[in-house]
Amino acid sequence: KDKFREDTSRKVMAKISYLGDYFWDWFIKKSEAPFPGSTVYGRKLNKDSADGPILSELGGQEKSETTLSEVFAMMAHQPNGEAGGLLTNGYPNIFYVRDRTGVLRTMSVYWNDGGWCVNAFFLEIPRKWHAGSRVFFRHSLLSEPQTV
């Protein structure tokens, strides 16, 4: 809750213009250990796909999982929507993150209205992601590393 709050002022590390209801319910009270830095990988979706096939292609949930700290660190590297590892063209950046109860959720982060829009979704309900979106994960799989 200290990092993820709707605020597009100059004083914040990452401008956030919207936090979805599920994100609030599942993540706002989540606490993670101090973030020492890590490497995550991004891969562009070449065709429309749902979470299930994406997770399978990435090697399963364990290999696909990232942390809330990693998501925020990437947003903080592009606080004003600058070019970088995250897409800023309105297409979603997709992450798989465990919520405060340990359930793996899909997170979508995209740039809009002068800030990052952050949403969370059920994995159990099939959601189609469009070609051009970008998926992030921690293991290397023919992808571009992003040090955060």
Disulfide bonds with the S-S distance in Angstrom:
none
